[in-house]
Amino acid sequence: MSWPRETGLAKKIRTPFRRLTRWLTVGFLTLFLLPLIGSMAKVLGRDYDWRTAPRYSIGIAPDPATTPEAVVQVYAARAFGWRGAFGVHSWVAVKPSGANDFDVYEVVGWRVMHGYPAVSRSQRPPDGLWFGNRPVILAELRGDGVDEIIARIERAAANYPYPDSYIIWPGPNSNTFTAYLARAVPELGLELPPTAIGKDYLPNGDFIARAPSGTGWQVSLWGLLGVMVAREEGIEIDVLGLTFGVDFAQPALKLPGLGRVGLSNRQST
């Protein structure tokens, strides 16, 4: 039995389609893999482990002794070890008016492994190195009205829907927690970096929610596939927890691993 030969018209249609498919595949792999390979340079070559990694203050948080006003700061730093090639760890630091110390709220995986609650409240340096990696400030509030915002952050942390869970990918993890606080307190105006893997894991099984900045909306399927459109974040596409997109407010590309790549002065992690 012989099959009918392919017509000349069919060949003319199929050949460009194959080329387009090939180029789209190459482009997709380039867009995702090359930035991740490049980001490996940020985490390789460290000569310490988690026991000896430095965690001292780098001096970018205000000194409570000379800062009587209320302060809220949100930080992010590259995760420890190989995970730092992909993403960051984020946390929220608060200091009520007249307080002598910051309280740092964060979710830490080892706590769950050892039977402790996922949410940690500590008085570690708010601007401390995260196991050797320098943090950057993502958002900051000071002064009048901030004490009430701190109270709302504390209530939101107490009501975090995953108090006993930590899953490094796709979530819930430390960035899921920070994004949850940001949605509960939109006054933070927080734009989490594209390297904050887990920020798109929506709590309570939701598929649609406000963007963490409160300036737009996002749709996400368990943090594995989604789209965000917001004034602060711009347009982000999430594929398997990896984010790429475009920020129009402060022009930049958002790439997996590398984070923000642009001309703005905004710090990136």
C-alpha positions in Angstrom: 0.0 0.0 0.0 1.4 3.4 -0.9 0.6 6.7 0.7 -0.3 9.7 -1.5 2.5 12.1 -2.1 2.6 15.4 -0.4 1.5 18.2 -2.7 3.8 21.1 -3.5 1.4 23.5 -1.6 1.5 21.4 1.5 5.3 21.4 1.5 5.3 25.2 1.1 3.1 25.6 4.1 4.8 23.0 6.3 8.4 24.2 5.7 7.9 27.7 7.1 5.8 26.3 10.0 8.7 24.0 10.9 11.2 26.8 10.8 8.9 29.0 13.0 8.5 26.2 15.5 12.2 25.6 15.6 13.0 29.3 16.1 10.3 29.6 18.8 11.8 26.7 20.6 15.3 28.1 20.4 14.1 31.5 21.6 12.2 30.0 24.5 15.2 28.0 25.7 17.4 31.0 25.3 15.1 33.3 27.2 14.9 30.9 30.1 18.2 28.9 30.2 20.8 31.6 29.4 19.8 33.9 32.2 19.8 31.0 34.6 23.3 30.0 33.5 24.4 33.6 33.9 23.0 33.9 37.4 25.0 30.9 38.5 28.0 33.2 38.7 26.4 35.0 41.6 26.3 31.9 43.8 29.3 29.7 42.8 32.7 29.8 44.4 31.6 30.4 48.0 34.0 28.9 50.5 31.5 28.5 53.5 28.5 26.4 54.3 25.3 27.4 56.2 27.0 27.0 59.6 29.8 29.5 58.8 28.1 31.8 56.4 28.1 35.4 57.6 24.8 37.0 58.7 25.9 40.4 60.1 24.2 43.7 59.5 25.3 45.7 56.4 24.2 49.0 57.8 21.2 49.9 55.6 18.5 49.7 58.3 17.9 52.7 60.6 19.3 52.5 64.1 16.3 52.1 66.5 18.3 54.0 69.1 18.2 57.2 66.9 15.0 56.5 65.0 11.9 57.0 67.3 9.4 56.8 64.4 7.7 53.7 63.3 9.4 51.9 60.4 8.5 49.0 58.0 11.0 47.6 55.6 10.8 44.7 53.1 14.0 43.0 52.1 15.2 40.3 49.7 18.5 38.5 49.2 19.7 35.7 47.1 18.9 32.3 48.6 21.6 30.2 50.0 23.6 27.7 47.8 22.5 26.5 44.4 19.0 27.9 45.1 20.4 31.4 44.8 20.9 30.9 41.0 17.1 30.8 40.7 15.7 33.0 43.4 15.7 35.1 46.5 14.5 34.8 50.1 12.4 37.8 51.3 11.3 39.1 54.7 9.5 41.9 56.4 11.0 44.0 59.3 8.9 46.2 61.5 9.7 48.7 64.3 6.9 50.4 66.1 7.3 53.9 67.4 9.8 54.1 70.3 10.7 50.4 70.0 14.3 49.4 70.8 14.5 46.6 68.2 13.1 45.5 64.8 10.9 42.4 64.6 11.7 40.3 61.5 8.9 38.2 60.0 9.8 35.5 57.6 9.1 31.9 56.6 12.0 29.5 57.0 12.0 25.9 55.6 14.2 24.3 58.3 11.7 25.3 61.0 9.0 23.1 59.4 11.5 20.3 59.0 12.1 20.4 62.8 8.5 20.6 63.8 8.3 24.4 64.4 5.8 26.8 62.9 6.8 28.1 59.4 6.5 31.7 60.4 9.4 33.1 62.3 9.4 36.3 64.4 12.8 37.2 65.5 15.0 40.2 66.4 17.8 39.3 64.0 19.4 42.2 62.2 16.8 43.3 59.6 19.5 44.1 57.1 21.6 41.1 57.9 23.3 39.1 55.2 21.3 36.1 54.2 23.9 33.4 54.6 26.5 35.6 52.9 24.2 37.2 50.4 23.6 41.0 50.6 20.0 42.1 51.0 18.3 45.0 49.2 15.4 47.1 50.4 12.3 46.5 48.3 9.9 48.8 50.2 9.9 51.1 53.1 7.3 53.1 55.2 8.1 55.5 58.0 6.3 58.0 60.2 2.6 58.8 60.8 0.2 55.9 60.4 2.8 53.3 60.2 2.1 51.9 63.7 -1.4 50.9 62.4 0.2 49.3 59.3 2.5 47.3 61.6 -0.5 46.1 63.6 -2.1 44.9 60.4 1.1 43.1 59.3 1.2 41.3 62.6 -2.4 40.2 62.3 -1.8 39.0 58.7 1.3 37.1 59.8 -0.8 35.4 62.5 -3.4 34.4 59.9 -1.0 33.1 57.2 -2.8 30.1 55.8 0.2 27.8 55.6 1.6 28.0 59.2 3.0 24.4 59.0 4.0 24.1 55.4 7.1 24.9 53.3 7.7 23.8 49.8 10.7 25.3 48.0 9.0 25.1 44.6 6.5 26.2 43.6 5.3 27.2 47.1 4.2 28.0 49.7 7.6 29.3 50.7 9.1 32.5 52.1 8.1 34.6 49.0 4.5 33.2 49.2 4.4 34.6 52.8 5.8 38.0 51.9 3.4 38.3 48.9 0.5 37.3 51.3 1.5 40.1 53.7 1.7 42.6 50.8 -1.8 41.7 49.5 -3.1 42.1 53.1 -1.4 45.5 53.4 -1.5 47.1 50.0 -0.1 50.4 51.5 3.3 48.7 51.2 3.1 49.1 47.4 5.5 46.1 47.3 6.8 44.9 43.9 8.6 41.6 44.5 11.4 40.9 42.1 10.9 38.3 39.3 13.4 36.1 41.2 11.0 35.8 44.2 9.9 32.2 43.2 6.7 31.4 45.1 5.2 34.9 45.0 2.7 33.7 42.4 1.5 30.8 44.5 -1.9 32.1 45.5 -3.2 31.1 49.0 -6.3 29.0 49.7 -6.3 27.5 46.2 -7.3 30.8 44.5 -6.7 31.2 40.8 -7.0 35.0 40.7 -5.8 37.7 43.1 -4.5 41.2 43.3 -0.9 41.7 42.4 1.3 42.0 45.5 1.7 45.8 44.8 -2.1 46.2 44.8 -1.9 48.0 41.5 -3.2 45.2 39.2 -4.3 41.6 39.0 -2.9 38.2 38.4 -4.1 34.7 37.4 -2.0 31.7 38.5 -2.4 27.9 38.5 -0.7 26.8 41.7 2.3 29.0 40.9 3.2 27.0 37.9 1.6 29.0 35.1 0.2 32.5 35.2 0.0 36.0 34.0 0.2 39.3 36.0 -0.7 42.8 34.7 -0.2 45.7 37.1 1.0 49.3 37.1 4.0 48.6 39.3 4.9 45.1 38.1 4.1 45.7 34.4 3.4 42.4 32.6 4.8 39.2 34.0 4.4 35.7 32.6 5.1 32.8 35.0 6.1 29.4 33.6 7.0 26.7 36.1 7.7 29.3 38.7 10.1 31.2 36.5 9.1 34.7 35.6 9.8 36.9 32.6 8.2 40.1 31.7 8.5 43.9 31.0 8.3 46.7 33.6 7.0 49.9 32.0 6.9 52.1 35.1 10.7 51.8 35.5 11.8 50.3 32.1 13.4 46.9 32.5 13.2 43.3 31.3 12.5 40.7 33.9 14.3 37.4 33.3 14.6 34.2 35.2 17.6 34.0 37.4 19.0 37.4 36.5 16.0 39.4 37.7 15.6 42.9 36.4 17.7 44.0 33.5 17.2 47.7 32.6 18.3 51.3 32.9 16.4 52.3 36.0 18.0 52.9 39.4 15.9 50.3 41.1 18.0 47.7 42.8 17.6 44.1 41.7 18.3 40.8 43.3 
